[in-house]
Amino acid sequence: MSTWNAAQSADFRGPLDVTGAATAVVDAQGTVIGWSPAAEELLGYRPHEIVGQPLSVFLPPRPNPS
């Protein structure tokens, strides 16, 4: 393999690449406005089931510290 071919086939995305991340986009009111394919795969909700719903549908509220 030449240097050119090695560079073309290398994966330079790195550990912080989010293109395949399970991502939910939430607005200021806590409503889900975006849902990635990886989020669907991880959590089992299809976009039409979760977009427009409050974040609390799949993420329980944090417990109050005692």
mmCIF file of the N, C-alpha and C atoms, coordinates in Angstrom:
data_MODEL
# 
_entry.id   MODEL 
# 
loop_
_atom_site.group_PDB 
_atom_site.id 
_atom_site.type_symbol 
_atom_site.label_atom_id 
_atom_site.label_alt_id 
_atom_site.label_comp_id 
_atom_site.label_asym_id 
_atom_site.label_entity_id 
_atom_site.label_seq_id 
_atom_site.pdbx_PDB_ins_code 
_atom_site.Cartn_x 
_atom_site.Cartn_y 
_atom_site.Cartn_z 
_atom_site.occupancy 
_atom_site.B_iso_or_equiv 
_atom_site.pdbx_formal_charge 
_atom_site.auth_seq_id 
_atom_site.auth_comp_id 
_atom_site.auth_asym_id 
_atom_site.auth_atom_id 
_atom_site.pdbx_PDB_model_num 
ATOM 1   N N  . MET A 1 1  ? 0.854   -1.179 0.000  1.00 0.00 ? 1  MET A N  1 
ATOM 2   C CA . MET A 1 1  ? 0.000   0.000  0.000  1.00 0.00 ? 1  MET A CA 1 
ATOM 3   C C  . MET A 1 1  ? 0.892   1.231  0.000  1.00 0.00 ? 1  MET A C  1 
ATOM 4   N N  . SER A 1 2  ? 0.617   2.152  -0.870 1.00 0.00 ? 2  SER A N  1 
ATOM 5   C CA . SER A 1 2  ? 1.421   3.367  -0.938 1.00 0.00 ? 2  SER A CA 1 
ATOM 6   C C  . SER A 1 2  ? 1.017   4.330  0.169  1.00 0.00 ? 2  SER A C  1 
ATOM 7   N N  . THR A 1 3  ? 1.845   5.331  0.373  1.00 0.00 ? 3  THR A N  1 
ATOM 8   C CA . THR A 1 3  ? 1.532   6.352  1.386  1.00 0.00 ? 3  THR A CA 1 
ATOM 9   C C  . THR A 1 3  ? 0.231   7.055  1.039  1.00 0.00 ? 3  THR A C  1 
ATOM 10  N N  . TRP A 1 4  ? 0.018   7.310  -0.248 1.00 0.00 ? 4  TRP A N  1 
ATOM 11  C CA . TRP A 1 4  ? -1.215  7.968  -0.692 1.00 0.00 ? 4  TRP A CA 1 
ATOM 12  C C  . TRP A 1 4  ? -2.433  7.122  -0.325 1.00 0.00 ? 4  TRP A C  1 
ATOM 13  N N  . ASN A 1 5  ? -2.418  5.827  -0.599 1.00 0.00 ? 5  ASN A N  1 
ATOM 14  C CA . ASN A 1 5  ? -3.540  4.943  -0.287 1.00 0.00 ? 5  ASN A CA 1 
ATOM 15  C C  . ASN A 1 5  ? -3.764  4.838  1.216  1.00 0.00 ? 5  ASN A C  1 
ATOM 16  N N  . ALA A 1 6  ? -2.697  4.785  1.993  1.00 0.00 ? 6  ALA A N  1 
ATOM 17  C CA . ALA A 1 6  ? -2.826  4.699  3.446  1.00 0.00 ? 6  ALA A CA 1 
ATOM 18  C C  . ALA A 1 6  ? -3.501  5.948  3.996  1.00 0.00 ? 6  ALA A C  1 
ATOM 19  N N  . ALA A 1 7  ? -3.117  7.100  3.484  1.00 0.00 ? 7  ALA A N  1 
ATOM 20  C CA . ALA A 1 7  ? -3.722  8.354  3.942  1.00 0.00 ? 7  ALA A CA 1 
ATOM 21  C C  . ALA A 1 7  ? -5.191  8.422  3.550  1.00 0.00 ? 7  ALA A C  1 
ATOM 22  N N  . GLN A 1 8  ? -5.533  7.904  2.371  1.00 0.00 ? 8  GLN A N  1 
ATOM 23  C CA . GLN A 1 8  ? -6.915  7.941  1.913  1.00 0.00 ? 8  GLN A CA 1 
ATOM 24  C C  . GLN A 1 8  ? -7.818  7.019  2.732  1.00 0.00 ? 8  GLN A C  1 
ATOM 25  N N  . SER A 1 9  ? -7.282  5.914  3.241  1.00 0.00 ? 9  SER A N  1 
ATOM 26  C CA . SER A 1 9  ? -8.103  4.958  3.968  1.00 0.00 ? 9  SER A CA 1 
ATOM 27  C C  . SER A 1 9  ? -8.052  5.142  5.483  1.00 0.00 ? 9  SER A C  1 
ATOM 28  N N  . ALA A 1 10 ? -7.211  6.044  5.968  1.00 0.00 ? 10 ALA A N  1 
ATOM 29  C CA . ALA A 1 10 ? -7.079  6.255  7.409  1.00 0.00 ? 10 ALA A CA 1 
ATOM 30  C C  . ALA A 1 10 ? -8.332  6.937  7.963  1.00 0.00 ? 10 ALA A C  1 
ATOM 31  N N  . ASP A 1 11 ? -8.641  6.640  9.207  1.00 0.00 ? 11 ASP A N  1 
ATOM 32  C CA . ASP A 1 11 ? -9.782  7.249  9.888  1.00 0.00 ? 11 ASP A CA 1 
ATOM 33  C C  . ASP A 1 11 ? -9.258  8.344  10.813 1.00 0.00 ? 11 ASP A C  1 
ATOM 34  N N  . PHE A 1 12 ? -9.448  9.587  10.404 1.00 0.00 ? 12 PHE A N  1 
ATOM 35  C CA . PHE A 1 12 ? -8.934  10.723 11.170 1.00 0.00 ? 12 PHE A CA 1 
ATOM 36  C C  . PHE A 1 12 ? -10.006 11.388 12.028 1.00 0.00 ? 12 PHE A C  1 
ATOM 37  N N  . ARG A 1 13 ? -11.130 10.740 12.219 1.00 0.00 ? 13 ARG A N  1 
ATOM 38  C CA . ARG A 1 13 ? -12.217 11.369 12.972 1.00 0.00 ? 13 ARG A CA 1 
ATOM 39  C C  . ARG A 1 13 ? -11.862 11.556 14.439 1.00 0.00 ? 13 ARG A C  1 
ATOM 40  N N  . GLY A 1 14 ? -11.208 10.628 15.044 1.00 0.00 ? 14 GLY A N  1 
ATOM 41  C CA . GLY A 1 14 ? -10.783 10.781 16.420 1.00 0.00 ? 14 GLY A CA 1 
ATOM 42  C C  . GLY A 1 14 ? -11.866 10.478 17.420 1.00 0.00 ? 14 GLY A C  1 
ATOM 43  N N  . PRO A 1 15 ? -11.500 10.486 18.714 1.00 0.00 ? 15 PRO A N  1 
ATOM 44  C CA . PRO A 1 15 ? -12.424 10.083 19.769 1.00 0.00 ? 15 PRO A CA 1 
ATOM 45  C C  . PRO A 1 15 ? -13.555 11.066 20.035 1.00 0.00 ? 15 PRO A C  1 
ATOM 46  N N  . LEU A 1 16 ? -13.448 12.294 19.568 1.00 0.00 ? 16 LEU A N  1 
ATOM 47  C CA . LEU A 1 16 ? -14.493 13.282 19.835 1.00 0.00 ? 16 LEU A CA 1 
ATOM 48  C C  . LEU A 1 16 ? -15.438 13.478 18.658 1.00 0.00 ? 16 LEU A C  1 
ATOM 49  N N  . ASP A 1 17 ? -15.326 12.636 17.639 1.00 0.00 ? 17 ASP A N  1 
ATOM 50  C CA . ASP A 1 17 ? -16.212 12.724 16.495 1.00 0.00 ? 17 ASP A CA 1 
ATOM 51  C C  . ASP A 1 17 ? -17.624 12.342 16.930 1.00 0.00 ? 17 ASP A C  1 
ATOM 52  N N  . VAL A 1 18 ? -18.601 13.179 16.624 1.00 0.00 ? 18 VAL A N  1 
ATOM 53  C CA . VAL A 1 18 ? -19.974 12.924 17.058 1.00 0.00 ? 18 VAL A CA 1 
ATOM 54  C C  . VAL A 1 18 ? -20.894 12.516 15.911 1.00 0.00 ? 18 VAL A C  1 
ATOM 55  N N  . THR A 1 19 ? -20.329 12.241 14.743 1.00 0.00 ? 19 THR A N  1 
ATOM 56  C CA . THR A 1 19 ? -21.186 11.901 13.607 1.00 0.00 ? 19 THR A CA 1 
ATOM 57  C C  . THR A 1 19 ? -21.977 10.622 13.825 1.00 0.00 ? 19 THR A C  1 
ATOM 58  N N  . GLY A 1 20 ? -21.481 9.725  14.655 1.00 0.00 ? 20 GLY A N  1 
ATOM 59  C CA . GLY A 1 20 ? -22.208 8.491  14.939 1.00 0.00 ? 20 GLY A CA 1 
ATOM 60  C C  . GLY A 1 20 ? -22.759 8.445  16.352 1.00 0.00 ? 20 GLY A C  1 
ATOM 61  N N  . ALA A 1 21 ? -22.765 9.582  17.032 1.00 0.00 ? 21 ALA A N  1 
ATOM 62  C CA . ALA A 1 21 ? -23.187 9.628  18.430 1.00 0.00 ? 21 ALA A CA 1 
ATOM 63  C C  . ALA A 1 21 ? -24.709 9.600  18.557 1.00 0.00 ? 21 ALA A C  1 
ATOM 64  N N  . ALA A 1 22 ? -25.175 9.029  19.648 1.00 0.00 ? 22 ALA A N  1 
ATOM 65  C CA . ALA A 1 22 ? -26.598 9.067  19.982 1.00 0.00 ? 22 ALA A CA 1 
ATOM 66  C C  . ALA A 1 22 ? -26.886 10.470 20.510 1.00 0.00 ? 22 ALA A C  1 
ATOM 67  N N  . THR A 1 23 ? -27.586 11.267 19.691 1.00 0.00 ? 23 THR A N  1 
ATOM 68  C CA . THR A 1 23 ? -27.762 12.682 19.990 1.00 0.00 ? 23 THR A CA 1 
ATOM 69  C C  . THR A 1 23 ? -29.236 13.058 20.063 1.00 0.00 ? 23 THR A C  1 
ATOM 70  N N  . ALA A 1 24 ? -29.577 13.762 21.119 1.00 0.00 ? 24 ALA A N  1 
ATOM 71  C CA . ALA A 1 24 ? -30.896 14.375 21.242 1.00 0.00 ? 24 ALA A CA 1 
ATOM 72  C C  . ALA A 1 24 ? -30.676 15.876 21.313 1.00 0.00 ? 24 ALA A C  1 
ATOM 73  N N  . VAL A 1 25 ? -31.425 16.630 20.532 1.00 0.00 ? 25 VAL A N  1 
ATOM 74  C CA . VAL A 1 25 ? -31.359 18.083 20.570 1.00 0.00 ? 25 VAL A CA 1 
ATOM 75  C C  . VAL A 1 25 ? -32.587 18.547 21.340 1.00 0.00 ? 25 VAL A C  1 
ATOM 76  N N  . VAL A 1 26 ? -32.342 19.378 22.346 1.00 0.00 ? 26 VAL A N  1 
ATOM 77  C CA . VAL A 1 26 ? -33.412 19.819 23.241 1.00 0.00 ? 26 VAL A CA 1 
ATOM 78  C C  . VAL A 1 26 ? -33.471 21.339 23.225 1.00 0.00 ? 26 VAL A C  1 
ATOM 79  N N  . ASP A 1 27 ? -34.673 21.904 23.163 1.00 0.00 ? 27 ASP A N  1 
ATOM 80  C CA . ASP A 1 27 ? -34.793 23.359 23.182 1.00 0.00 ? 27 ASP A CA 1 
ATOM 81  C C  . ASP A 1 27 ? -34.767 23.885 24.618 1.00 0.00 ? 27 ASP A C  1 
ATOM 82  N N  . ALA A 1 28 ? -34.894 25.182 24.777 1.00 0.00 ? 28 ALA A N  1 
ATOM 83  C CA . ALA A 1 28 ? -34.792 25.820 26.095 1.00 0.00 ? 28 ALA A CA 1 
ATOM 84  C C  . ALA A 1 28 ? -35.911 25.399 27.047 1.00 0.00 ? 28 ALA A C  1 
ATOM 85  N N  . GLN A 1 29 ? -37.007 24.901 26.519 1.00 0.00 ? 29 GLN A N  1 
ATOM 86  C CA . GLN A 1 29 ? -38.120 24.453 27.371 1.00 0.00 ? 29 GLN A CA 1 
ATOM 87  C C  . GLN A 1 29 ? -38.019 22.969 27.720 1.00 0.00 ? 29 GLN A C  1 
ATOM 88  N N  . GLY A 1 30 ? -36.976 22.292 27.256 1.00 0.00 ? 30 GLY A N  1 
ATOM 89  C CA . GLY A 1 30 ? -36.798 20.876 27.562 1.00 0.00 ? 30 GLY A CA 1 
ATOM 90  C C  . GLY A 1 30 ? -37.553 19.952 26.626 1.00 0.00 ? 30 GLY A C  1 
ATOM 91  N N  . THR A 1 31 ? -37.917 20.455 25.444 1.00 0.00 ? 31 THR A N  1 
ATOM 92  C CA . THR A 1 31 ? -38.618 19.648 24.451 1.00 0.00 ? 31 THR A CA 1 
ATOM 93  C C  . THR A 1 31 ? -37.611 19.103 23.446 1.00 0.00 ? 31 THR A C  1 
ATOM 94  N N  . VAL A 1 32 ? -37.722 17.835 23.120 1.00 0.00 ? 32 VAL A N  1 
ATOM 95  C CA . VAL A 1 32 ? -36.831 17.223 22.141 1.00 0.00 ? 32 VAL A CA 1 
ATOM 96  C C  . VAL A 1 32 ? -37.204 17.741 20.757 1.00 0.00 ? 32 VAL A C  1 
ATOM 97  N N  . ILE A 1 33 ? -36.226 18.333 20.067 1.00 0.00 ? 33 ILE A N  1 
ATOM 98  C CA . ILE A 1 33 ? -36.469 18.870 18.727 1.00 0.00 ? 33 ILE A CA 1 
ATOM 99  C C  . ILE A 1 33 ? -35.606 18.179 17.673 1.00 0.00 ? 33 ILE A C  1 
ATOM 100 N N  . GLY A 1 34 ? -34.731 17.277 18.105 1.00 0.00 ? 34 GLY A N  1 
ATOM 101 C CA . GLY A 1 34 ? -33.902 16.526 17.176 1.00 0.00 ? 34 GLY A CA 1 
ATOM 102 C C  . GLY A 1 34 ? -33.536 15.185 17.774 1.00 0.00 ? 34 GLY A C  1 
ATOM 103 N N  . TRP A 1 35 ? -33.424 14.168 16.909 1.00 0.00 ? 35 TRP A N  1 
ATOM 104 C CA . TRP A 1 35 ? -33.183 12.799 17.377 1.00 0.00 ? 35 TRP A CA 1 
ATOM 105 C C  . TRP A 1 35 ? -32.356 12.079 16.322 1.00 0.00 ? 35 TRP A C  1 
ATOM 106 N N  . SER A 1 36 ? -31.172 11.620 16.688 1.00 0.00 ? 36 SER A N  1 
ATOM 107 C CA . SER A 1 36 ? -30.284 10.990 15.714 1.00 0.00 ? 36 SER A CA 1 
ATOM 108 C C  . SER A 1 36 ? -30.615 9.508  15.532 1.00 0.00 ? 36 SER A C  1 
ATOM 109 N N  . PRO A 1 37 ? -30.197 8.940  14.404 1.00 0.00 ? 37 PRO A N  1 
ATOM 110 C CA . PRO A 1 37 ? -30.379 7.494  14.201 1.00 0.00 ? 37 PRO A CA 1 
ATOM 111 C C  . PRO A 1 37 ? -29.702 6.669  15.299 1.00 0.00 ? 37 PRO A C  1 
ATOM 112 N N  . ALA A 1 38 ? -28.560 7.122  15.787 1.00 0.00 ? 38 ALA A N  1 
ATOM 113 C CA . ALA A 1 38 ? -27.875 6.386  16.855 1.00 0.00 ? 38 ALA A CA 1 
ATOM 114 C C  . ALA A 1 38 ? -28.679 6.452  18.162 1.00 0.00 ? 38 ALA A C  1 
ATOM 115 N N  . ALA A 1 39 ? -29.372 7.563  18.419 1.00 0.00 ? 39 ALA A N  1 
ATOM 116 C CA . ALA A 1 39 ? -30.227 7.662  19.607 1.00 0.00 ? 39 ALA A CA 1 
ATOM 117 C C  . ALA A 1 39 ? -31.381 6.680  19.491 1.00 0.00 ? 39 ALA A C  1 
ATOM 118 N N  . GLU A 1 40 ? -31.934 6.566  18.294 1.00 0.00 ? 40 GLU A N  1 
ATOM 119 C CA . GLU A 1 40 ? -33.012 5.596  18.070 1.00 0.00 ? 40 GLU A CA 1 
ATOM 120 C C  . GLU A 1 40 ? -32.519 4.179  18.346 1.00 0.00 ? 40 GLU A C  1 
ATOM 121 N N  . GLU A 1 41 ? -31.340 3.864  17.841 1.00 0.00 ? 41 GLU A N  1 
ATOM 122 C CA . GLU A 1 41 ? -30.788 2.528  18.041 1.00 0.00 ? 41 GLU A CA 1 
ATOM 123 C C  . GLU A 1 41 ? -30.498 2.257  19.508 1.00 0.00 ? 41 GLU A C  1 
ATOM 124 N N  . LEU A 1 42 ? -29.941 3.230  20.209 1.00 0.00 ? 42 LEU A N  1 
ATOM 125 C CA . LEU A 1 42 ? -29.566 3.052  21.606 1.00 0.00 ? 42 LEU A CA 1 
ATOM 126 C C  . LEU A 1 42 ? -30.779 2.981  22.530 1.00 0.00 ? 42 LEU A C  1 
ATOM 127 N N  . LEU A 1 43 ? -31.731 3.890  22.333 1.00 0.00 ? 43 LEU A N  1 
ATOM 128 C CA . LEU A 1 43 ? -32.840 4.010  23.280 1.00 0.00 ? 43 LEU A CA 1 
ATOM 129 C C  . LEU A 1 43 ? -34.156 3.403  22.795 1.00 0.00 ? 43 LEU A C  1 
ATOM 130 N N  . GLY A 1 44 ? -34.228 3.084  21.516 1.00 0.00 ? 44 GLY A N  1 
ATOM 131 C CA . GLY A 1 44 ? -35.400 2.389  21.007 1.00 0.00 ? 44 GLY A CA 1 
ATOM 132 C C  . GLY A 1 44 ? -36.577 3.257  20.622 1.00 0.00 ? 44 GLY A C  1 
ATOM 133 N N  . TYR A 1 45 ? -36.451 4.555  20.720 1.00 0.00 ? 45 TYR A N  1 
ATOM 134 C CA . TYR A 1 45 ? -37.531 5.461  20.309 1.00 0.00 ? 45 TYR A CA 1 
ATOM 135 C C  . TYR A 1 45 ? -37.295 5.906  18.874 1.00 0.00 ? 45 TYR A C  1 
ATOM 136 N N  . ARG A 1 46 ? -38.315 5.838  18.044 1.00 0.00 ? 46 ARG A N  1 
ATOM 137 C CA . ARG A 1 46 ? -38.230 6.378  16.690 1.00 0.00 ? 46 ARG A CA 1 
ATOM 138 C C  . ARG A 1 46 ? -38.449 7.887  16.769 1.00 0.00 ? 46 ARG A C  1 
ATOM 139 N N  . PRO A 1 47 ? -37.909 8.629  15.810 1.00 0.00 ? 47 PRO A N  1 
ATOM 140 C CA . PRO A 1 47 ? -38.044 10.093 15.870 1.00 0.00 ? 47 PRO A CA 1 
ATOM 141 C C  . PRO A 1 47 ? -39.489 10.569 16.039 1.00 0.00 ? 47 PRO A C  1 
ATOM 142 N N  . HIS A 1 48 ? -40.430 9.955  15.328 1.00 0.00 ? 48 HIS A N  1 
ATOM 143 C CA . HIS A 1 48 ? -41.815 10.417 15.435 1.00 0.00 ? 48 HIS A CA 1 
ATOM 144 C C  . HIS A 1 48 ? -42.406 10.163 16.825 1.00 0.00 ? 48 HIS A C  1 
ATOM 145 N N  . GLU A 1 49 ? -41.784 9.277  17.605 1.00 0.00 ? 49 GLU A N  1 
ATOM 146 C CA . GLU A 1 49 ? -42.269 8.997  18.955 1.00 0.00 ? 49 GLU A CA 1 
ATOM 147 C C  . GLU A 1 49 ? -41.717 9.979  19.983 1.00 0.00 ? 49 GLU A C  1 
ATOM 148 N N  . ILE A 1 50 ? -40.568 10.583 19.716 1.00 0.00 ? 50 ILE A N  1 
ATOM 149 C CA . ILE A 1 50 ? -39.895 11.380 20.738 1.00 0.00 ? 50 ILE A CA 1 
ATOM 150 C C  . ILE A 1 50 ? -39.821 12.868 20.412 1.00 0.00 ? 50 ILE A C  1 
ATOM 151 N N  . VAL A 1 51 ? -39.665 13.229 19.121 1.00 0.00 ? 51 VAL A N  1 
ATOM 152 C CA . VAL A 1 51 ? -39.570 14.643 18.768 1.00 0.00 ? 51 VAL A CA 1 
ATOM 153 C C  . VAL A 1 51 ? -40.893 15.327 19.114 1.00 0.00 ? 51 VAL A C  1 
ATOM 154 N N  . GLY A 1 52 ? -40.785 16.429 19.836 1.00 0.00 ? 52 GLY A N  1 
ATOM 155 C CA . GLY A 1 52 ? -41.961 17.160 20.308 1.00 0.00 ? 52 GLY A CA 1 
ATOM 156 C C  . GLY A 1 52 ? -42.344 16.797 21.732 1.00 0.00 ? 52 GLY A C  1 
ATOM 157 N N  . GLN A 1 53 ? -41.722 15.775 22.286 1.00 0.00 ? 53 GLN A N  1 
ATOM 158 C CA . GLN A 1 53 ? -42.004 15.337 23.652 1.00 0.00 ? 53 GLN A CA 1 
ATOM 159 C C  . GLN A 1 53 ? -41.022 15.997 24.625 1.00 0.00 ? 53 GLN A C  1 
ATOM 160 N N  . PRO A 1 54 ? -41.405 16.112 25.896 1.00 0.00 ? 54 PRO A N  1 
ATOM 161 C CA . PRO A 1 54 ? -40.465 16.627 26.888 1.00 0.00 ? 54 PRO A CA 1 
ATOM 162 C C  . PRO A 1 54 ? -39.323 15.641 27.124 1.00 0.00 ? 54 PRO A C  1 
ATOM 163 N N  . LEU A 1 55 ? -38.171 16.159 27.452 1.00 0.00 ? 55 LEU A N  1 
ATOM 164 C CA . LEU A 1 55 ? -36.994 15.347 27.721 1.00 0.00 ? 55 LEU A CA 1 
ATOM 165 C C  . LEU A 1 55 ? -37.264 14.290 28.781 1.00 0.00 ? 55 LEU A C  1 
ATOM 166 N N  . SER A 1 56 ? -38.146 14.587 29.708 1.00 0.00 ? 56 SER A N  1 
ATOM 167 C CA . SER A 1 56 ? -38.447 13.665 30.806 1.00 0.00 ? 56 SER A CA 1 
ATOM 168 C C  . SER A 1 56 ? -39.092 12.358 30.335 1.00 0.00 ? 56 SER A C  1 
ATOM 169 N N  . VAL A 1 57 ? -39.517 12.269 29.068 1.00 0.00 ? 57 VAL A N  1 
ATOM 170 C CA . VAL A 1 57 ? -40.097 11.030 28.539 1.00 0.00 ? 57 VAL A CA 1 
ATOM 171 C C  . VAL A 1 57 ? -39.091 9.894  28.636 1.00 0.00 ? 57 VAL A C  1 
ATOM 172 N N  . PHE A 1 58 ? -37.812 10.188 28.363 1.00 0.00 ? 58 PHE A N  1 
ATOM 173 C CA . PHE A 1 58 ? -36.807 9.137  28.412 1.00 0.00 ? 58 PHE A CA 1 
ATOM 174 C C  . PHE A 1 58 ? -35.694 9.385  29.396 1.00 0.00 ? 58 PHE A C  1 
ATOM 175 N N  . LEU A 1 59 ? -35.633 10.560 30.003 1.00 0.00 ? 59 LEU A N  1 
ATOM 176 C CA . LEU A 1 59 ? -34.591 10.888 30.959 1.00 0.00 ? 59 LEU A CA 1 
ATOM 177 C C  . LEU A 1 59 ? -35.258 11.355 32.253 1.00 0.00 ? 59 LEU A C  1 
ATOM 178 N N  . PRO A 1 60 ? -35.236 10.525 33.287 1.00 0.00 ? 60 PRO A N  1 
ATOM 179 C CA . PRO A 1 60 ? -35.906 10.926 34.531 1.00 0.00 ? 60 PRO A CA 1 
ATOM 180 C C  . PRO A 1 60 ? -35.238 12.140 35.159 1.00 0.00 ? 60 PRO A C  1 
ATOM 181 N N  . PRO A 1 61 ? -35.979 12.923 35.926 1.00 0.00 ? 61 PRO A N  1 
ATOM 182 C CA . PRO A 1 61 ? -35.388 14.076 36.576 1.00 0.00 ? 61 PRO A CA 1 
ATOM 183 C C  . PRO A 1 61 ? -34.334 13.649 37.604 1.00 0.00 ? 61 PRO A C  1 
ATOM 184 N N  . ARG A 1 62 ? -33.366 14.525 37.820 1.00 0.00 ? 62 ARG A N  1 
ATOM 185 C CA . ARG A 1 62 ? -32.347 14.241 38.831 1.00 0.00 ? 62 ARG A CA 1 
ATOM 186 C C  . ARG A 1 62 ? -32.980 14.240 40.210 1.00 0.00 ? 62 ARG A C  1 
ATOM 187 N N  . PRO A 1 63 ? -32.555 13.313 41.059 1.00 0.00 ? 63 PRO A N  1 
ATOM 188 C CA . PRO A 1 63 ? -33.087 13.317 42.436 1.00 0.00 ? 63 PRO A CA 1 
ATOM 189 C C  . PRO A 1 63 ? -32.566 14.536 43.189 1.00 0.00 ? 63 PRO A C  1 
ATOM 190 N N  . ASN A 1 64 ? -33.353 15.014 44.112 1.00 0.00 ? 64 ASN A N  1 
ATOM 191 C CA . ASN A 1 64 ? -32.928 16.134 44.956 1.00 0.00 ? 64 ASN A CA 1 
ATOM 192 C C  . ASN A 1 64 ? -31.866 15.663 45.925 1.00 0.00 ? 64 ASN A C  1 
ATOM 193 N N  . PRO A 1 65 ? -30.775 16.440 46.061 1.00 0.00 ? 65 PRO A N  1 
ATOM 194 C CA . PRO A 1 65 ? -29.762 16.039 47.058 1.00 0.00 ? 65 PRO A CA 1 
ATOM 195 C C  . PRO A 1 65 ? -30.327 16.120 48.466 1.00 0.00 ? 65 PRO A C  1 
ATOM 196 N N  . SER A 1 66 ? -29.951 15.175 49.280 1.00 0.00 ? 66 SER A N  1 
ATOM 197 C CA . SER A 1 66 ? -30.475 15.148 50.656 1.00 0.00 ? 66 SER A CA 1 
ATOM 198 C C  . SER A 1 66 ? -29.506 15.767 51.609 1.00 0.00 ? 66 SER A C  1 
# 
